[in-house]
Amino acid sequence: MTEEEARVWLSAHFDVSRETMARLERFVEILLAAMDEQNLIAESTRPHIWARHIVDSAQLLTHGNSAGEGAWVDLGSGAGLPGIVVACLSERPVLMVESRRKRIDFLNEAIALLNLPHASVFGGRVELVPPRAAGVISARAYAPLPRLLESAAHLSDKNTLWVLPKGRNAQNELEATRPSWQGVFHVEPSVTDADSAIIVAHAVKPVVRKKGRA
């Protein structure tokens, strides 16, 4: 996907007003400017930022928009991908969870500069976020699936939709999860990388093992 194709894709899949596109363009500027101080994205992806990061994040909304009420909780938000992009394209409340001080400061500054009052940041580990029933939980390059589910289970209920880009290892991670977690899982292709995939799940809960007979 070229940079021009990425912009066309956004316009085709979302009601991208002139104001929304300007906000996304401003976010790209903020992200690239901050690269002088911290490594927010891979240097090799700078020339492809719209395809590799903006559309790669926005595509999660095409799955998450069907979720019920509740905030969008983004784990390990880092550079605001997908959290900031989701907040630019949706009115759903977005909570970004990030433990690194510089990343927390970056996210708070981006929220202020982009005027995103429905977005907020929790500075700390995922396990320390107060329990809630999120509408959507996302995580991009956060942790292997079994550990991800374990760390964030207290943020979900049976109606929570999990939207988890997992690259080329999606199927392997899903298989590794089956012995300890159950739910409705399926794998969707990524629009930005033919070899990558997104795990979409709901009704996720730990497997309850029956006690053996004495």
Summary of the structure (lengths in Angstrom):
residues: 214
radius of gyration: 17.2
end to end distance: 59.6
largest distance: 68.2
contacts: 680
relative contact order: 0.14
helix: 43%
strand: 21%
